[in-house]
């Protein structure tokens, strides 16, 4: 069954590095809200072969390498 077209592509990500990065980000935000304050940063750059290097800095860094074919369109 096809996903509705109005569903954001990031919500349709079922697996892979995109889903893992989004899950990690959600967990960090929820933890920060519970704690009461937080300061995070997110950076992304294109590496060899069109891969995206996504880094979430939240006390410690979480790095994700996202293949070009996993980038939501």
ABEGO torsion letter per residue (X at the ends): XBBBAABBAAAABABEAAAAAAAAAAAAAAAAAAAGBBBBBBBBBBBBGGBBBBBBBBGBBBBBBBBAAABBX
